[in-house]
């Protein structure tokens, strides 16, 4: 498109103009708002997680794993020789939610164990141990479900292949690498929070019987 515009400027008379149509027009109109779109995606995910966990620090345990999935998506595009077009950008936005889902599964259980009074290290490891199988099952089910996009053929196959490349390779990176980093990131975020005086409240189940009262009490 840039080459065509340059040729048009050099060859067309001054009284003749040009404009883009259909997909080229949409791509040109949307090309300037990519950074803002990704920024809003991260902001909304952060605010939703902050409301979910009632904490401003725990969402970072989730969001700091997203760049690994993004790196995997870019790696897939490079290996298959695709450009970062509108289909790839849509896949990246979807990937933010998919990568955050894996971290949420671990952080949710780790936070629960931490509130029960367990050590930060033990809570992080227990959350990872309990949620490893669900993460692998859901992630690989999604990856296998996107294989038809990877090998698409026929009309519109290029867009489907680009979208499949982004989500499949990104999820492979998030599943094979990020799940091992999530407990470590959770540990660092919690240690950083505790250093500034934040304390977790230990939840006590009032339904459990307490010690029997001594005679005369």
N, C-alpha and C positions, 0 to 999 in steps of 0.2 A: 504493500500500500504506500509506503514511503517512497519507493522508487517510482511508482506511477504518478504520485503527486509531483515529484521532481521533474519527470518527463513532461507532465502537463504544463508546468510553469515555464519550461524551456521552449516548448513547441506550439502551444495554443496561442492564438491571438489575444490581445488584451480584452477584446469585447466578448470573449467566450469564457465562461466559467465551468466549473465541474462540482459534483457532489457525489457522495456515496449513497448506496441503497441497500436495503435488506440487511443481511448479517454484517456486511462491512460497515454500514451506517451504525448498527447497534454496537459493534466492537469499538468504533471510533468514539461514540458517545460515552461508553462505559470505561474507556481506557484511563481516564483521569481519576477515577474514584476507587481504585483497587486498594490503596493503602488505607483509606478511610473505612472501607468495607471490612478488611481484616481487623482493623483496630476496634471497630464496633463489635465484631464477633467476640474478640477476647474480653472486651469490657462487659458484655452481657453475660458471658460464661463466668467471669469473675464475680459479678454481682449476684448471680443465681447461686453460686457455690457459697458465697459469703452468707447469704440468707439461709442456705441449707445447714451449714455447720455453725452458724451464729459466731463466726470468727473471721477476722480480716487476714489472718496468717495462714490458716489451713488451705485456702484456695490456691496459694502458691505451690503447695505440694502437688497439686493436680496440674496446674498450668505449666510448670517448669518441665514437665515431661512431653509437652506438645511439640517443642522444637525437634525432638528426635524423630517423630512421625513426619514432620515437615521435611526434614533432611532426607528421609527415606523416599518421600514423594519426588523431590527434586532429583535424587539419584536415579529413580526409575525413569523419569523423563529424559535424563541425559543418556542413559543406557539404551533406550529405545529411539532416541533421536527426535523427540517431540518438543514442541515449543510450549511456553507457559501461556496458553491462550485462555479463552473464557471457560472452556470445559475444564481445564486444569485448575483454574481458580475456583470454580464451583466444587471440584473435588477436594481442594485444600480446606475450604470452609467446612465441608462435611467431615473432613479428617480431624478438625479441631475437636468436634464433639465426640468422634469415635475414640480418639486417643485419650481424651479426658475421661471417657467411660471406664477404661481400664484402671486409671489412677483412682477414680471415685470408689470403685469396688474395694480397693485395698485401704484407702485412707478412711473410709467409713468404718470398717472393722477395727483398724488401728486406733482410731479416735475412741471407739467404744471401749476397747481394752484399756486405753489410757485413763478413761474416766472411772474405770473400776479399780484404779490404784496401781496398775502394773507399770513397770519401768518403760521408758520411751523405747529403748532397744527391743525389749520383749514384746511390746505392743506392736511395733512395726513389723517384726518378724512373724508374729502370730497372724496379723492381718494378711501378710503376703502368703503365708502357708494355707490359711483358710480359703482364700479367694483365688488361688492359682488355677485350680481346675475350672471354675466357672469362667475365668478370663480366657483361658485357652479354648474352651468349648465355644464360647460366643464369638471370639475373634476368628477362629478358623472356620466357623460356620459362615460368618460374613465374607471372609476371603474366598471361600469356595463358591459362595453365591454370586460373587462378582467375576468369576472366571469367564462367563459368556461375554462380558464387556471387554476383557483382555483379548479374546480371540474373535471379536466381532468382524463380520464381513458384510458386504452389500452396501446399500445406500446409507450414508451417515455413519459408516463404520469408524472413520477417523476420530470423530468426537467421542464415540463410545470407548474406543481403545485408549484414548488419552485419559478419560475419566477413570476407566478401570485400572490403568497403570498407576495413577495417583493414589487411589484408595487401597489397592492391593499391596503395592510396595510400601506405602506409608504405614499400613496396618501391620505388615510383616516386621517393620522396624520397631513399631510401638509394642508389638507382642514379644519379639525376641530380645530386645534390648531394654526398653523402658521399664518393663515389669521388674527388672532387677535393680533399677535405679530408684524406683518409687519409694521403697522403704528407707533408703539412704537419704533421699530428699526430705521425706517426712521427718526423719530423725533430726536433720539439720535445721529445718524450719521450727520444730518444737524446741530444740535447744536454744535457738535464737530468741524465740518468744519467752521462754522461761528466764533467760538472762535479763530480760527487761521487766521481770516481776510478774509475768502472767502465770497464774496457777490454775490447774484443772480441778474442778470439783469432783470429789469421789462420790459416786452414786451408791446409796445403801438401800437394799431391798428391805422394807419394813415388814414384809411377810415372813422373813426368816426368823425363827425363834432365837431369842437372845439367851444369855446365861441365866440360869435359875437364880432367883434371889436368895440371899443368905438368910439363915434363921433369925427372926426378930426384925427383918426389914419390913 
